[in-house]
């Protein structure tokens, strides 16, 4: 985390641009500005603070919306005149309701390619689920699942697992993909019920990677019934 502010080059207005990036996905979320006070508040609290040029005041991201940004790291560029603020984003970053402020694309720009999807998508889905579960049940499918209780959330996981089984038994690969997507989504909803990030599951898989399956399949002592 940046601590020596003397190296930074603030502009003539006492501001420095801050590019905000999601720690889980690497997605660029927004561009804002910090003055020295905003940066000091960010470092002191661990929550992103910025300087509003339009309102001429200090503000904490998410202070009214609840979409807080928990700062995990702050870097600066080679000229020391731009910050990269790496955050764990609660909810969405954009005031429009989009995850990122950069959702428009110039019509003349090249068509985007479809590279292999990374595990970052799991984190994006989880973030949306966490935001949706705070809504009224009539506004969101996820909120309606959560409102009906844990048993209903888990029932959907079991139902989707059965759909994967049936598609596999029928020998329909395209159906397996479709049903597996449903299963993964509802499994992430179940994680969201417990506020468990997919990152924790990925870390557990990484811990197991390269180990003998015979040893992995034995529950650790903390999971063993007395």
QUILINZI-V492111 format. One line per field, one symbol per residue. ss: DSSP state (2 for helix, 1 for strand, 0 for the rest). phi: phi as a letter, one per 20 degrees, with the letter a starting at -180 (. if undefined). psi: psi as a letter, one per 30 degrees, with the letter a starting at -180 (. if undefined). Layout:
# QUILINZI-V492111
ss->???
phi->???
psi->???
This chain:
# QUILINZI-V492111
ss->0000222000000001111111000001111111022222222220101111000011110000000011111111000001111111100000000000000000000000000000022222222222220000222022222220022222222222222222222000222222222222222222222000022222222222000022220000222000
phi->.fceeffedfffemdcfcedcffedmffeaccccdfffffffffdmdfccdeffelbfbefnfdenefdefdacdcefeldbdddeceeemdeeffoffcfedecffefgffedfgfefgfffffffffffffeefgfebfffffffeofgfgfffffffffffgffffemdgfffffffffffffffffffgeldfggfffffffffgnefffeffeffgfdeff
psi->kkfjfffkjkafgglkkjkkkkeefgkkelkakkaeeeeeeeeefgkkklkjeefhlkkkkgfeffiljjkfkkllaffggkkjjkljkkblfkffflelfifkkkfflkkklilkklffeeeeeeeeeeeefflkeffkeeeeeeffleeeeeeeeeeeeeeeeeeeefhjeeeeeeeeeeeeefeeeeeeeghkkfeeeeeeeeefkflkfeeefkkleffkk.
